[in-house]
Amino acid sequence: MSEQQTAEHDPGLSRRTLGVPAITLMIIAASAPLTAVAGGVTTSFAVTESLGVPLGFLVIAAILVVFSVGYTAMSRYVTNAGAFYAYIAQGISRSFGVGGSLIALVSYNAMQVGIYGLFGFQLSMFLEAKFGFASPWWLWVILCIIVVGLLGINKIDLSAKVLGILVALEFVVVIIFDIVALTTAPEGVTAQTFNPAELFGPSLGIVLVFGVAAFMGFEGAAIYGEEAKDPKRTVSRATYLAVAIIGVFYAFSAWAFSIGIGPSQIVPKSQEFGPDLMFVFMGDHVSVIFVDIMNILFITSLFAALQSFHNAVARYFFSLGREGVLPGWFAHTSKHGAPWAGSAVQTTIALVVTIGFAIWGANGGADAFGDMAFLFPVLTMFTWLTNTGAMGLVLLMAVIAAAVIGFFRRDNHGLGAWTTMIAPVISGLLLAWVFIMIIANFHVMMGEDPSPSTYILPVIVILAGIIGIVWGSVLKSKKPDVYARIGHGTEPGAYGTEVIDVVDE
């Protein structure tokens, strides 16, 4: 049986399954609320030495809201599990779409696999601290990879329900933390951290660089578009809702954090304790049991993010396989409508990378960090890969802004200049600036001095894009029928649709 025949009889992704709440929760899950507040906020305060961190979240949210004007408008006409890939293919060119797809695959895999490093470390340390049970970090990563993989090949609404419960618990814990922080207020309740003068200065770029990682599940709504109950409305509503919730909630929590510690102390205390600051603070004001619950939810927060990114990667593989950019078997789905082939490949990638880091650490890699050798999976696997993933996704968003302009230039569908031109130009320029700031400060994000080796990972991301563009050009000349399907996987002529004939443009 040919790949095309197999694809035709494959059940495809589940349809009309996910509503606005489910997709919104999966986007938020990728940002890991408890992890973002405990780890991201303290890291931002510590590294930037700026009190403008809370306001920075609102600025990033504002940029993404402007970006969403054209992005969500385009989502009403382009529904594809390989969201950014399809947008670039239809807005710029099919070859650039393939380049964007490889950047997305590298970036999402880097984000997901990197988080495994922090997950394994946190769980291992928690078990040792509470029960005296010493265990290697990689053991828990491997077990987690298996669980995430099993959920990835099951019904998507099962993943949504699991993530929904975990995210809800995270929000409850962070809200309790916010209340305790505001009632403690050693220096009084003040709006100093929302003063524009604290943000709009030399530290602006680096504050936004660290804050943008909290929004990296942003593409999720479009990725689940094919499985949405109403793709033309669900995607836009979930996108705006997720950006608003993430931006406002994180800004409020970062402000409450600064109030609880004291504006004059939040930077030095963040530098001293890092992500442990939240737990140290709560340990002084609530019961030990509650702090233990917070630690457990910190770990499940990471699990939720892992599941969310895993689902995104699996659907990208599915989309590329369906359209012939990758081998057709990537388009296979389970009886539940889950992309099991893409899920299996993502699981394999996670296992291989984890085993590689574990072997490296056990054979002298961790020794290079001296007294901090126990932090090896955090300082390498987590830090290196998640920062690389965030960089690639910001680059893609800047390119998407240009794709929106190109898409509506051919047919504006009756939409005005603000939607089709002005908003995409403004957001595209701002996102391009954030990307430049990420590159300029990449050594800071990696926690090391600038050197040629610092930029190996960014080069890999860019190289993936170049390889994709070249591969797209090869398909154009060698397989024009496949080239015609690029970015059009849900339209007549794609694998798995009733009409099989494809006419090259």
N, C-alpha and C positions, 0 to 999 in steps of 0.2 A: 504493500500500500504506500502510495506516495505521500510526501509531507503535506501536500495540498489536500488530498483526500482525507488524511488523518485529521487535519485541522477542521475540515468541513463537518466531520462527525464528532468533533470534540464539543462538549457542552458549553464551553466558553465561560466567562465570568458570570457570577450570579447577577441577576438584574432586579432593579426596583427593590433593593434590600435596605439601603442605608438612608436615613433621614438626616436633617440638619443637625440635631443633637449628637447623633452617633459620629458623624464626620467631624464635627467641631471638637468632640472629645478626643478623637484620634490625632487631630492636629495638635491639640494642647498636650496630649500624652507625649508626643515627640519632643516637646520642649521641657518635659519633666519638671513641673512646678516646684516641688520641694527641693530637687537638686539645683534648679536655677536660683532659688532664693538662698539656700544654704551655701552652695558652691559658687555660682555665677556672680551673685551680688557681692560677696566678700572678696572674691578674686578681683572684681572690677574696682572696688574701693582700694584694695591693697596695691594693685599694679598702677592704676592711674593716679592715685593719691588725690583724687578729686571728689568733692561732695556732690558733683552733678550727676551721679549715677541714676537716681530716680528719674530725673528729668530726661536723661538719655533714653530710657525705655519709651517715654512718650514721643520723643523725636523720631525714634526708629519706627514706632507704630504709625506715626503720621506719614512718614515716607512710604510705608507699605500700604497705607490706606490710599494714598495718591496713586501708587503703582497698581492697586487693585481696581481702580476705575476702568482702565483699558483692559487689564488682565481678565477680570470677571466678565466684561462685555464680550471679549473674544471667546470665553468659555461657553457662551450660549450657542456658538456656532462650531466649536471644535470640542468634541468629547472623546477623550482617548486616555487609556491607562498610563501611557507614557506622556504625561501632560506637557512638560516643558519641551520635550522632544517634538511633539506634534505641533506645538505653537510655533517653534522656530522653523520647522519644515514648511508650514503653511504661510508663515509671515516673512521669512527671508529666503530660504531655499532648502530643498530636500537634503543636499549634502551637508549644509550647516546644521540641519536637524539631526543627522547622524552624529556629527561632532558633538552637539549638545547632549545627545543621549549617552555617549560614552563619558562625558564629564559628569553627567548625573549619576551614572552607575558607579564611577569611581568615588564620587563625593558621598553618595548615600551609603555605599559599603564602608567607606572610611568612617563616617559618623557612627554607623551601627557597630562595627567591629571595635572601634575605639572605646565606645561606652562599655563594652564587655570588660575591658581592662579595669575600669573603675568599679564595675559591679563585682567582679571576682575579688578585688582588693577589699572593698567594703564588707562583703559578706564574710570573708575569711577573718578580718580583723574583729568584726562583731562577735563571731562565734568564739574566738580566742579570748576576748575581753569578758564575755558573759559566762562561758562554760569551760574555759581553759583548754579548748579543743583547737590545737594548732593544725592547720591544713593549708595546702598550696592554693594560691589564688586561682590557678588555671583549672583546678578540679571543678570548682563551682561554675566557671565559665563554660566548660564543656557540658555540664549538666543543664545549664541554662540554655545553651544553644539548642539542645535536643528539645526542651520544652517549647521554646520559641518556634522551632521548626514544625513541631506537631500542631501548634495553634495556627501556623501559617498555611497549612494544607487543609484546615478545617473551614467551616462556614465563617465568612467574614463577620457575620453578626455575633458570633461567639467571641471573636477577638474584640469586637466593639464593646460587648458587655463586660468582658474582663477589664479592658482598659478604662471603661466608664467607672467601674467600681474603684479601681486604684486611683484614678484622677480625682474622684470625689473625695476620697479619704485624704489625699494630699492637700486639697484645698481646705478641708476642715482643719488639718494640723497647722497649715500656714496661717490661717485666719486666727486660730488660737494664739499662735506665736505673735501675730500682729497686735492682738488685744493686750497680751502680757507686756509687750514692748512699749505700747503707748501708755499703759497704766504705770509702768516703771519710770520712764522718762527722767533720768537723773539730772538732765539739764533743761527740763521743761519741754513742752510740745512746741516746736518751732518749724517754720516752713523754709528754713535756710537752704536745705538741699534742693528745693524747687526754685531757688533764685537763679535766673538765667546767667548771672555773672559767674556762678560756680561751674557752669558747663561750657559756655561759649568763650573759650580761651584756648590756650595751647593744648589742653588735654581733650578737646572735643573729639578729635579723630579717634583716639585710642579708647575713649569711653564708648563710642558707637561700635567700634570693632569688637569689644568684649560683649556689649549688649546684644548685638545682632544674632549671636548664637542661640539666644532664647526663642528666636522666631523660625528656626530651621525646619520646622514641620509644615511650613507655610504652603507648600505645593500640594499638601495632602488632599484638599478638597477636590482639586482637578484630577488627581490620580484616581480617586474613587468615583469619578464622574459617571463611568459606565455602570457602576453598581448603585448609584444614587436613585432615590425614588422619583425625583424630578430633576434630571441633570441641568436643565436650563435655569432653574431657580435655586436648587440645593447648593450647587457649587459656590455661587456668589454669596448667598446668605451665610454659609458656613465659613467662608473665607473672611468676610467682614467681621462676623461674630468672634471668630478665633483671634483675629488681630486685636480687636477691641478688648477682649477679655485678657489676653496675654499682656498687652501694653499697660492697661490700667491696673491690673492686679499686681504685676511685677513692680510697677512704679510705686504703688501704694505700699507694698511690702518692703521695698528697698528703703522708702522713707521711714516706715515704722521701725525698721532695723536700725537706722541711724538715730532715731529718737530713743530707742531702747538702750543703746550703748552710749549715746551722747554724740552729737555732731563733732565735738572736738576730739573724741576718742575712736570714732568708727574706723578711720584709716589706720592708726597704729595698732588697734586691736585686731583688725582684719589681717594685717601683716603678721601679727604674732600668732594667731590661732588658725587663720585660713578658714576652710569650710567647717571646722569644728566649733567656730565661734557661736553659731546658733545653738548648738547642743550644750556648750559650756554655759551660755547665758540662761537657757531654759533649765539647766541643772541647778542653777541658783534660785530659781523661782517656782518650779513645779516639782512634782514627785519624780522619783527615779523611774517608776513604771512608765510614766508618760514620755520621758526622754527615751526609754527603750522602744516604745511604740514609734516615736519619731525616727529612730535609727532604722527600725524595720521598714517603715514607709519610705525612708530615703532609698533603701535597697529596692523596694517594689517600684519606686518612682523610676529608677534606672531600668527595671524590667519592662515597664510600660513603654518607655522610650525605645528600647530594643525591639519590642514587638511592632511598634509603629513604623520604624525605619525598615524592619524586615519586610513588612507588607508592601512598603513603597518599592523596595528593590525588586521584589518578586513580580510586581505588576509592570515594572519597566522591562524586565526580561520577557514577560509575556507579550507585551506590546511589540517589542523588537522581533520576537520570534514569529508572531502573527503576520508581520509585514515583510518577512523574508530578510531583514537586515542581519539577524542571527539565525542559526538553524531552526527549522520549523518546529522541532520538538519542544522548544522553549514555550510554545503557545499552548501546550497541553494543560488542561485544568482537571481537577478532581470532580467527582460526582456532586460535590458541594459547591462547585463553581469557584474554587480557589486555584490559583496558578501554581500547581504543585511542582512543576518542573523548575520554574524560577525560584520557588521557595527552597527546593533541594539544592540548587546551585549556590544560593546565598548562604545556606547553612554550611555547605562545603567550604566556601571561601572563609567564613568565620572560623571554622575548625582549623583550617590550614594556617591562617594568620596567627591564631591563638597558640597553636602548637609551636610555630616558629618563634614567637616571642618567649614562650616558656622555655624552649631549648636554649635560646640566646641568653636569657636571664640566668639559667642554671649553669651555663658554661662561661661565666665571667662577666656577662653583660651588666648584671646588677652591681658588681663590685666597683664599677666606675663611678657610682654615686656615693661611695663611702658610707657615712653614717645614715644616709637616706636610701640605702640599698633596698630596704623593705618597701619603698614607694616605687619600685621599678615599673610595675604595670601602669601606674598612674602617670609617672614622669615620661614614659615612652609611649606605650600603646594608646593610652587615653589622650594625653596631651597632643602628641604628634598627629594622630589620625583624625580626631574631632576638629582640630583647628584647620586641617587640610580640607576636610569635608565642608566646613562652613565657608571657607574661601571659595571653593568651587561653586557652591550653591548661590552665593552672592553674585559671582560672575555670571551665572546663568540668568539670574533675575535681571541684571543689567541688559543682557542680550534679549531677553523676552520683551523688555520695553520697546526695543527697536523692532522686534517681530510684530508687536501689536500695531505699530505705525504702518509697517509693510502690509499687514493683513487688511487693514481698513482702507488703505490707499486704493486698493483695487475695487472695493465696494464698502462704502461706509455704513450700509444697512440702515440708513436714515438717522444715524447717530451724529451728534454735534462734534465740533472741533475739540472741546474739552476732553471728551472721552477718547477720540481717535488720534489726537495729536498732542495737545498741550500737557495733559496729565502724564502720558507716557514719556514725553521729552523731559519733563521736570524730574520724574522719579528715576528715569534711566540715567540722567546725569548725576543725580545724588547717589544712586547705587554704584555707579562706576567710581565715584569719589570714595565711597566706603571700601570698595574693592582695592583701590590704590592704597588706602590707609592700612588695609589688612596686609598687603604685601610689604609696605614700608615698615610695619611693626611686627612682622611675622616672627622675627627673632625674639621679641618681647613675649609673644604668645607662647613660644616654644621654651621660654625660660633659659635662654642662652645668649651668648654674644654673637653678633653677626659673623657668618662665615659662609663659604660656598655651599657647604653641606646643609646649611639651614634651609636652603631653597630647593633641595632635591624633590621634596614632596610637592610643592607648588608646580615645579617643572613637570612632574608626572601628570598632574591634572591638565595642564595646558597641552602636553604632548598627547594625552588621550583625545582631546578635542581635535587636534591636527590629524591624528590617525583616522578619526571618525569622518572628517571632511574628505580625506583622501579616499577612504573606503566608499563613501557616498558617490564620489566621482567615478570610481571603478564600476559601481553598480549601474550608474547612468549609461556607461558605454558598453558594459558586458551583459547586464541584465535589466534592460529598460522596463520590463514588466514589473520587476521587483522595485525598481526606482520609482515607478508611478505610484506604488502603494505607500511609500514612505510618508509617515505622518497622517495617513488617511485610513487607518486600520478599522474604523467603524463604518466606513462608507462602502458602497457597492464596489466589488472587485477585490476586497480584502479577503484574506483567509477567513473561513468560518461564516461568510455571508452567503446569501442565496445566489447572488449574481457573481459569476466567476470571471467573466471576460474583463480584461483590463486594457484600457486604451491609453497609451502614453500621451502626455500633454504636448 
